[in-house]
């Protein structure tokens, strides 16, 4: 059972806090991570994302914050070395404060050279959606043992971009976050620093969406339709009301894609979700304009910098990408947040979807010439 204490850095394994520290392996790194995203409904034409990772075996903490407005994605990244007993969730100009576990987080990106600043409160308006534990064992032993939960909510505060302030309110700024810890394997997709991880035939979909009074989250990885490598998720109700979460047992999909020469871009489609309580519902999905690519946060690596690398006592950098530029899109690849509108009958919700398809997956062949991640 997740408790407010799990919001704090300092886990020793993917299990409860008292267990002995798990060591890194040649294939994976013990990581604690926060991740957040938000968008403004109903337009969905702006999306921000940020995160912080702690790598206890390396004594390193790093983080990122960014925002996409129109066709421009702005990114800030920072890293620092962590001293004994130092678990402040901060790096460079970015810090995260857990003000009330499972309920209220404050996110601050102080003035810096990137041109973006933030002072946001994430308000957990929905109960958390637990994924539980994902463990992967190979001939080399256990290479992944990870615990994650997601939570939908609202944001309040402001973001400043090149001196222009954007005020955000809970009525229209909706989003989600996740919290994870454990031994993690991540695909290396930075082509400037080979080798690049080979991805076998796969569809992945990380879905976080909410309506006024409920949220649905699932994480799907499958090698063919219905042939799951991993599936987890649930439907949850308003925070603190005590309504039981309905576990997700199955996800089927029919997706259409933009004819985008620069990458994989969802256009619309449906997800049919089956729950442990016997219900099934088909969610109609339409992609909205907002897009934030995870390369801006070092997912998969960027120009030789990978999450958890030791960059010295303090290090920060920033950049921006033109999402209409072929060269920039080649660097950014596919993995990222795509803002979506969701319809369940006459109810309308909003969220983001991370989704990609690798070569050899027996569906959606028209987009498989582009990288899945």
C-alpha positions, 0 to 999 in steps of 0.5 A: 500500500502506497503511503505519503512517506513514499513521496520522499526520496530515500528508498533502498529497493522497489520494496519497503524502505527497510530493505538493503540497498539494491546495487546497479547492474551493467544493464540498469540503474537504481533510480528514484524519480518524479515526473509531471506534465500539464496542459490547458484545456480545451485547446491543448495547444500548450504542454509542459513537463518536468522531472527529477531523478536520484541515483543513490549508487552514483550520488547524483541527482538530475532534473529537467523542466520544459514547455512547448508553445506553438512549434517551439519546445524550450528545455532546461536541464541540471545535475548535481552531486549528492552529499551524505544525507542530502536528499533535497529534491533539487538540481540547479534552478529546479526544485520540488517540494512535497508539501503534503504527500499524495496531495500537494507538490510545489515545483519551482524553476528559478530564474536561469539562462534558459528563458523559462521560469515556473512556480507551480502547485500540483494538486492531487485531485484524484486518488493514485493509480498504482501500477505495482511492481514490474520485474524483468529477469534475464540470464544475467539475473534481475535487471529491472524491479520497479514500483510506480504510481500515477496521479491525476490532478490540477495545477495552479501558478505561473510559467514565464517564457522569455518574459511573458507570464502565463497564469494557470488555474485549476479550472483549466490546467489539468495534468498528471504526475508519476512517482517511481523507484527501483532498478530501471532499464532505459533504452539508449536512443542517442545516436551520437553515442552508440550503441543505440538500444535495439527495440524488438517488435513493440507497441507501448502506450502510457495513458494518463487522462481525467474527467471531472470526477475520475481518472484512468491510467494504464501502461501497456507494452505488447509485442502483438495485439493482446500479447502483453509484455506488461500491463497495469493501471486502474480507474480512480475517483476523487482524492480521499473519498475512499472509492475502490480503484478498478484494476485494468486487465486488458487494453485493445486499440484502433489508432490512426496516425498523421501522415507526418514525414518527420515522425510518429504522430497520433491523429485519433483512435480508440482504446477499449479498456477491460476492468477487473470488476467486469466492466469494459469501456471504449474511450475515443481519443483525439490528438490536440496540438500540444507535444513535448518530446522527452529528449528535452529531459534526457530520456534515451540520452542527448548529445552524450548525456544520459540520465544519472551521469556524473556532470560534476558538482553543479551543471546546467544547460538549456536549448530549444527545438523547432518542432517544424524543423526536420533536423530538430525532429530527427534529434527528438525522435518519438517518445514524448507527451501528446495532448489528447481529448478523451470521450467516454459517451457524452463525457469529455476528458483531457490528458496526455499519451506516450505512444510508439510502435517499433518495426515488426509490430504486426499493426500500424506498419505505415509509421514504423520507418520512424523510431519508436522512442 
